[in-house]
Amino acid sequence: MSALLLGVFASGASAHAHPVISSVSVSPQLVPSGGGSATVTAHVRNATSCRIAGGGSAQSVRCASGRASVQFSFSANTASTTTDWSFTVEARGPGGKTRKSLTIFQAATPPVVGLDQCASAVNCFYGPIWETYKTYGNTAPSLLGDCAFAAAADWEQIVLKVEPDETVVGYQFAEAGGTALGGIAQTAVWSYWEHYGIDGIVQTGLESFNLTPTNVENAVRDYTALIVELRFVANDYIARYNVSAGIHDVVVDGFTPEGPLVVSWGKTLQMTWEQWDDEAVGMWAISASL
């Protein structure tokens, strides 16, 4: 009889044991700034149901199996800093309930003019979107003639991880025959870069690409960044900037569903594919040596 009673007491104690949350995890650990989803997973003991809440929503699920998993959706983060979302996991059972907190982080909006925020995908690749650049004497939306050498310097920073000296780049632009108003021929840029280098970096190869969006996406993934020549007519736009007629070199190093991401005037700009189709006249992958 005593053994039977002992078994009954043991069974009752187990059935009413206090719930335990042994672990909580979230995937991905960082939600993209453009929005997306994150899944919270909890491993529990002695629980029959679990409630996961945060970010203005909550879901309850069965977790008698020892596991609870809930997916939450997030809209775009328009703040300039990372957003912290507080969540709570609550496990409930005959023995009571217990809670554990966690934080889901969402990336800040990158400092890009007119960015089309998106999650990483076939048609969304931000590239080095947080990089900062020197202006090399160019500020939006001016079309100063040394934009070609500025683009070469930006390319060297993005691909080779060096930051050319602004004074040297300006001097070499003039030495190559460029003027602030007259600019410089694209062929003269390639020739100077190949024979003399731009701030010590010599161009060793040059490959031209077709300008279709698919080629842009593939080339950026393959080469990190490419130099692009744009041709404007009066009152054209690049990103949100109204520009005058002229030729302008930029670097393309990313893309979104809306269009390519280009570097110019010391910043990253979001072009549209319509702008690209109207204005891009040449795109080149560069090889260079230090």
C-alpha positions in Angstrom: 0.0 0.0 0.0 2.8 2.4 0.9 4.5 1.8 -2.4 1.3 2.5 -4.3 0.7 5.7 -2.3 4.3 6.8 -3.0 3.7 6.3 -6.7 0.5 8.4 -6.6 2.3 11.2 -4.8 5.2 11.1 -7.3 2.8 11.2 -10.3 0.9 14.1 -8.8 4.0 16.1 -8.1 5.3 15.6 -11.7 2.0 16.6 -13.2 2.0 19.9 -11.2 5.7 20.8 -11.6 6.3 24.5 -12.3 6.8 25.3 -16.0 10.4 25.9 -17.1 11.7 27.8 -20.1 15.0 26.2 -20.8 16.0 28.4 -23.8 14.7 31.1 -26.1 16.1 32.0 -29.6 15.3 34.3 -32.5 16.1 33.9 -36.2 17.3 36.0 -37.9 19.1 37.8 -35.1 18.7 41.1 -37.0 15.6 42.0 -39.0 16.4 44.1 -42.2 15.6 47.8 -42.1 13.3 47.3 -45.0 11.1 45.0 -43.0 10.7 41.2 -42.8 10.0 38.5 -40.3 11.6 36.9 -37.3 10.8 33.6 -35.6 10.9 33.2 -31.9 11.5 29.7 -30.6 11.2 28.5 -27.0 12.1 25.2 -25.5 10.0 24.4 -22.4 9.2 21.8 -19.8 6.1 21.1 -17.8 4.0 23.5 -20.0 0.8 22.9 -22.0 0.5 26.3 -23.7 2.9 29.2 -24.5 2.2 32.8 -25.2 4.8 34.9 -27.1 4.1 38.7 -27.2 5.9 41.8 -28.4 5.9 44.5 -31.0 2.2 45.1 -30.6 1.1 41.6 -31.2 0.8 38.3 -29.3 0.2 34.6 -30.2 -0.7 31.6 -28.0 0.3 28.1 -29.1 0.3 24.6 -27.7 3.7 23.6 -26.3 3.2 20.3 -24.5 5.7 18.8 -26.9 8.4 21.0 -25.3 8.7 23.5 -28.1 6.9 26.6 -29.2 7.7 28.6 -32.3 6.0 31.8 -33.6 6.8 34.1 -36.5 6.4 37.9 -36.3 6.3 40.4 -39.1 8.0 43.8 -39.1 7.4 46.8 -41.3 10.2 49.0 -42.5 12.3 50.8 -39.9 12.5 54.5 -40.9 14.7 55.5 -37.9 18.3 56.3 -38.3 19.2 53.9 -35.5 18.7 50.3 -34.8 15.2 49.6 -33.2 15.0 47.3 -30.2 11.7 45.2 -29.9 11.0 43.7 -26.5 9.3 40.3 -26.4 8.1 38.0 -23.7 7.7 34.3 -23.7 5.2 32.9 -21.1 4.9 29.2 -20.5 1.8 27.9 -18.7 0.9 24.6 -17.1 -0.9 22.9 -14.2 2.0 24.0 -12.0 1.7 27.7 -12.8 3.4 29.9 -15.3 6.8 31.4 -15.9 8.2 34.2 -18.2 11.4 35.0 -20.0 12.2 38.2 -22.0 14.2 38.7 -25.2 14.9 41.5 -27.6 14.6 41.5 -31.4 16.8 44.0 -33.2 15.9 45.7 -36.5 18.5 47.4 -38.6 18.5 51.2 -39.1 17.6 52.8 -42.4 20.9 53.2 -44.3 21.9 56.8 -45.2 20.9 56.6 -48.9 19.0 59.2 -50.8 15.6 57.8 -51.8 16.4 54.2 -50.7 13.9 51.6 -51.8 14.1 49.4 -48.6 14.0 45.7 -49.3 15.1 42.4 -47.8 18.1 40.6 -49.3 16.9 38.7 -52.4 17.7 38.1 -56.0 16.7 41.7 -56.9 17.8 43.3 -53.6 21.5 43.7 -52.8 22.6 46.7 -50.7 26.4 46.3 -51.1 28.6 48.5 -49.0 25.6 50.8 -48.2 27.0 52.1 -44.9 30.3 53.3 -46.4 31.1 57.0 -46.3 32.9 58.8 -49.2 34.9 61.9 -49.9 33.4 64.4 -52.4 36.6 65.0 -54.4 35.2 68.5 -55.0 31.8 67.3 -56.2 28.7 68.1 -54.3 25.1 67.3 -55.4 23.9 68.0 -58.0 27.0 69.7 -59.5 28.4 68.1 -62.7 32.0 69.2 -62.2 34.4 67.8 -64.8 36.4 65.7 -62.4 33.6 63.3 -61.6 35.4 60.6 -63.7 38.4 60.7 -61.4 36.1 60.9 -58.3 34.3 57.8 -59.5 37.7 56.0 -59.9 38.6 57.0 -56.4 35.3 55.8 -55.1 35.8 52.5 -56.9 39.2 52.1 -55.3 37.7 52.7 -51.9 34.9 50.2 -52.4 36.8 47.4 -54.1 40.4 47.8 -52.8 39.5 49.3 -49.4 41.8 52.3 -49.7 40.8 56.0 -49.6 42.6 58.1 -52.2 43.8 61.5 -51.2 41.5 64.3 -52.5 44.4 66.6 -53.3 46.3 63.9 -55.3 43.1 63.0 -57.2 42.5 66.6 -58.1 46.0 67.1 -59.3 46.0 64.0 -61.4 42.7 64.9 -63.0 44.3 68.2 -64.2 47.5 66.5 -65.2 45.4 64.1 -67.4 44.0 67.1 -69.3 40.7 67.5 -67.4 39.1 70.8 -66.6 36.3 71.7 -64.2 34.0 72.9 -67.0 35.2 70.8 -69.9 35.6 67.6 -68.0 37.7 64.8 -69.6 37.1 62.1 -72.2 36.4 58.6 -70.8 39.2 57.2 -72.9 41.6 59.7 -71.3 40.6 58.5 -67.9 41.3 54.9 -68.8 44.7 55.8 -70.4 45.9 57.8 -67.5 44.8 55.2 -64.9 46.5 52.5 -66.8 49.8 54.3 -67.4 50.2 56.4 -64.3 47.7 55.1 -61.8 45.3 57.1 -59.7 46.8 57.8 -56.3 49.2 54.9 -56.7 46.7 52.3 -58.0 47.2 51.2 -61.6 44.4 49.9 -63.7 45.3 46.5 -65.2 42.1 45.5 -66.9 38.9 46.9 -68.3 35.7 45.1 -69.4 32.6 46.6 -70.8 29.1 45.3 -70.0 25.7 45.5 -71.5 23.4 47.8 -69.5 20.3 45.5 -68.9 19.1 45.3 -65.3 20.0 41.6 -65.2 23.6 42.4 -66.3 23.9 45.1 -63.7 22.8 42.8 -60.9 25.1 40.0 -62.0 28.1 42.2 -62.5 27.7 43.9 -59.1 27.6 40.6 -57.4 30.6 39.3 -59.4 32.8 42.5 -59.3 31.6 44.4 -56.2 31.5 47.7 -58.0 31.6 49.0 -61.6 32.1 52.5 -63.1 29.2 53.8 -65.1 28.9 56.8 -67.5 25.6 58.6 -67.5 24.5 61.1 -70.1 21.9 63.7 -69.0 19.7 66.1 -71.0 18.4 69.2 -69.4 16.1 68.6 -66.4 17.0 64.9 -66.1 17.0 63.4 -62.6 19.4 61.1 -60.9 17.8 59.8 -57.7 15.9 62.8 -56.5 18.3 65.4 -57.9 17.5 67.5 -60.9 20.6 67.9 -63.1 21.6 69.9 -66.1 22.7 68.4 -69.4 26.1 66.7 -69.4 28.2 63.6 -68.8 28.6 62.2 -65.3 30.5 59.2 -64.0 29.3 57.2 -61.0 30.0 53.9 -59.3 27.3 51.2 -59.2 27.6 48.8 -56.2 24.1 47.6 -55.3 20.5 47.4 -56.5 16.9 47.2 -55.3 13.7 46.4 -57.1 13.4 50.1 -57.8 16.8 50.4 -59.5 20.6 50.5 -59.0 22.4 52.0 -56.1 25.2 54.4 -57.2 27.9 56.4 -55.5 28.4 60.0 -56.4 29.0 63.4 -54.7 30.2 61.6 -51.6 27.0 59.6 -51.0 25.0 56.6 -52.2 22.0 57.4 -54.3 18.9 55.3 -55.3 18.4 55.5 -59.0 15.3 54.1 -60.7 15.5 51.6 -63.6 13.7 54.2 -65.7 16.5 56.7 -65.0 19.1 54.1 -65.7 17.5 53.1 -69.0 17.4 56.8 -70.1 20.8 57.9 -68.8 23.4 55.0 -68.6 25.6 54.8 -71.7 28.5 52.7 -70.5 29.4 50.3 -67.7 32.9 48.8 -67.0 34.4 46.3 -64.6 37.9 47.3 -63.5 41.0 45.3 -62.5 43.7 47.1 -60.7 46.8 46.6 -58.6 48.2 48.5 -55.6 
